[in-house]
Amino acid sequence: MLTVLGEVVQTAGDARLELVNARIGPGLTLIKGGEGRGKTTLLRRIAATPGFTVCWSDPAQPPEDQVQASDWLGAQARRFANWDAAREQEALKGFGLEAHLNKRFFMLSSGTMRKLALVAAHASRADCVLLDLPFAALDGRSRQWLAQRLERQAQDPQGCAWLLADYEWPADMGDQMTAQAAATVIDLGD
């Protein structure tokens, strides 16, 4: 169980997070809010919390342009003690990334880079997985594959905590998932 205690973050004079207090357990948690409301700031704060493993690819810190995709994934596998190679292969196939593994990051599209980060999230077996706008820049097939995996995670009370930061509940996950899937919704407002 992760307890997130909030604080007020001042950016250009206006508060972005106003006392967020939440207990987050296994399953899926939605962090929703409008532009500039502090979704990524909250993810960074959670990522810095000691005591558990966190898988997150901060969009503000992309890999070096010259790093090869397969080398980056190898580094992720070494970073996480519970890395699941079978889940890595499943995600690579699900996202159609096999042909991109020998490319360097400067050669990859935004969507392909996002898919690689999602492969790491899926295979990491971290205590907590943080996803910042995970459906952005994905093609339809990849969106569908990700939605199916997140729906499975939402139903796993013994699994890890998956925190999904987005403007609203992703349409790809279906309306019925809105009410039942998210164990917690942290609403940062519009």
N, C-alpha and C positions, 0 to 999 in steps of 0.2 A: 504494500500500500504506500503510495506516494502522497504526501501532503504538500500542497502548493500554497504558500502564504504570499499574499499580494503586497504590492507597494505602489506608490504613485510615481510614475516616471514622467518627468517633464521634458517635452520636446517642443522647442519654439514657443514655449509659454503655455501650452495646453497639456492637460493630463492624458496619458495614453492608457495606463492601467490604473484602475481604481480599486484597491483592496480586493484582489482576487483571492478567495479562499476556497480550496477544493481538495477533496480526497479522491485520488485516482487509483483505481485498482485494475486488475486484469480485464481485458476486453478493449473496447473502442471508446475513446472520449473525443468529442468534437469541441474544438476551440473555435468559436465563430465570432466574426466582427468585421466591420467595415474597413475601408482603406485607412491605414495609419492608426488603427486602434490598439496595436500592441501584440498581435498574434505571434509574430516572429520574436519579439522581445521576450514574451512569455516562454516560448520554446527555448531560447538561449538560456533563460534563467533555470528552466528545468534541466537542460543539458549540463549545467554547471553544478547541479546538486550532487553532493558526494553520497556514496553508499550503494549505488547500483549501476549496472552498465546501461549506457544509452547509445542508441544508434541514430545518428542524425547527420545529414550532409547540409551544412549551413550554406544557403544559396549565396551569401555574401563572401564565401571563401571557397570558390571552385578549385578543383585540382589544377596543377600546373599544366600549361598548354602542351608541353612535350611528353607528359606522362601517357603511357599506353594504357588503354582501357583494361586489358587483362592484368597488367602490373598493378593498377589501382585496386582491382578486385582482389588480387593476391594480398595486397597490403591490408585490405579490410578483413580478409580471412584470418590473417595473423593477429589482428587487433582484437578479435572476438573469440574467446576461448571455446564457446559453444557453437561456432560456425558450422552450419549444416550444408555440406557440399551438394547433397541431393536437392535441397531446396534452392541452392544457387543455380543448379542446372535447370530445374523446373522453371525458375523465374527467367533465366536467359532464353529459354525456349518460348515461354509465354509472351515475353516482350519482343521476340524475334531479334535478339541481339548477337547471335553467333557470328554473323558476318562483320560485326563492328569491333570485335575484341582486339584485333591487331592494329586498330587505328589509334592515333594520338588524340588527346582531348580537343585540340584546336580543329580537328577534322570532323568533330561530331556536332550534330544539331543540338539545340536546347532540349528537345524531347528525348534524344538518345542519352544525353548526360543525365537527365532526370530518371530515365529508365534504369541506368546503371546504379544510381543511388537507391532506387527502389529494390533492385536485386540485392544490394547489400542489406537493406532493411529486412527483406524477406528471409535472407539466409543467416543473419547475425545471431538470432536467438537471444538478443539483448533483453534485459529486464524491461526496458522502456524504448519504444520506437517512436520517433518524432517525424511527422510528415508535414511539410509546409507547402500548401497548395499542390498536393501530389498529382492532381489530374491535369494541371496546366501543361500545355505543349505536348500532350500525348495524343496519338492517333486513336481512332475508334476501337480497334482491336485491343490495344494496350489499356485503354480506359476500362473496357469490359473485363479484361483479365484482372486488373487491379481491384475493381469493384467486387468481383467474386472472392478474391483473397481477403479483402477487408471484411466482407460479410462473414467469412469463416472465422476470422479473428474476433469479431464481435460476439460470436457464440461460444467462445472458448474461455470459461471462467477460471481455468487453471493456467492459461497462457500468460503472455506478457501484456503490458499496458501499451496500447497503440494510441497516440495522440495525433489527431488529424486537425490541422489548422486550415481554415478556409473561410470564405465570406459567408457561406451558408452550407446546409447539408448538400453534398454533391448529388446532382440529379442522376448521375450514373449509378448510384447505389439504390435508387428506387424509393418511392414515398413510404412504403411499408417499413423500410429499415429505419426511417427517421425516429419513430417512436420506440421501437424495440431494441435497436442495435447499440446505440450510444449509452453506456452506463452512466456517463456524466456529460453534461453540456455546460461549457463555460462560455457565457455570452458576454463579449466585451463591448457590445453595442454597435450602432452604426455610426 
